[in-house]
Amino acid sequence: MTECRETGRPRSKPAGAKGKPGNRPGYKPNHKSAPKGRSHAARGPAPETDWSEGERIAKYLARAGVASRREVERLIEEGKVTVDGKKLTSPAFKVTGKELIRVGRRTISAPEATRVWRYHKPSGLITTNVDPEGRRTIFDELPRTLPRVVTVGRLDLTTEGLLLLTNDGALARALELPASGLERTYRVRAHGTVTPEKIEKLAQGITVEGVKYQPIKAVLDRETGANNWLTVTLAEGKKREVRRALESLDLMVNRLIRVSYGPFELTDLKPGQVDELPPDLLAQAVGHLYEGLKDAGPAPKKSNAAPRKPVAKGGRSGPKPPPKSRTKSSRKADEEWSTSAERTSPKSRLGSKPPSGKLSGNRKRSKPR
């Protein structure tokens, strides 16, 4: 198997060139003049390699969880990738999965079936592998039991809600493209005055600082003093699209929650929780966008959930009882939000502190262990 077929380099002497009599049209070989011990079949062209079933080595290793495609290409340049004992010098190489592939001293197994997880991203986490400023990323908080995953799109530092994770980079790319037609829906709390004219401007499409945004559907749910809760739906998903579009209309977004991405919904997923989608439902939902879902295997017996904190000595395990409802009149009504019109969910208190250091009379402060 050579790279000449993959890279498309021209042969040293094309067919029909002058020089050898075997290249002239109409020439018939003379069996008497042929060298002894050699058959004429050996002079024929080598059989063409069928690349239709193959896959580029960078994509194959990325699906196998080795590294990203760019990182795999760098490893190939450094000579750390071998196929059947031969060192690769170019990423323009295809494999079928039957070869012996090694990266360094590690033998690479075949990629597993495509899998997708729903993740409720809390506010305050960066959607990236490594942050130069040293801030916490979502990969610092994800369960260790998850394989190598990539995100379908991104959410800003202060944006919460649904973030899809997958072990298949090609599927992530297919779901991100605007051509997929998948709509993203957000619950938005914005400071300012919402008017029908502003809603109409969003619906017609808006241009902000030279960036043109496609029509955005916005519905005013309720007004709570100077703040407003809106449901915003878009299909393009450009960088900070919701914030920039609303800020251009004097609506300052102070909370942003993504509640759905195409057919996938946040529903009752708590902040920090991870839930795997069944392969059959995944193929039914977006199988028309990505052919790789036809190879999806059966769902695992137990989905990967958010890690539980260890139970203190003398304590009891199991889920915590629901918190008692507060009846203080000082609580603001606009602190509640819902992911759908049918059911309501309390505001996430992740990382928040109580208004005072005092505890209620029926609770005792325990020393840290």
Helices and strands as residue ranges (DSSP letters): H 4-7, G 21-23, G 40-43, E 55-56, H 57-63, H 69-77, E 81-83, E 86-87, E 94-95, E 101-103, E 106-107, E 116-121, H 138-141, E 150-151, E 160-166, H 169-176, G 178-180, E 184-191, H 196-204, E 206-208, E 211-213, E 217-224, E 227-234, H 241-247, E 252-261, E 264-265, E 274-276, H 279-286, G 291-295, G 333-335
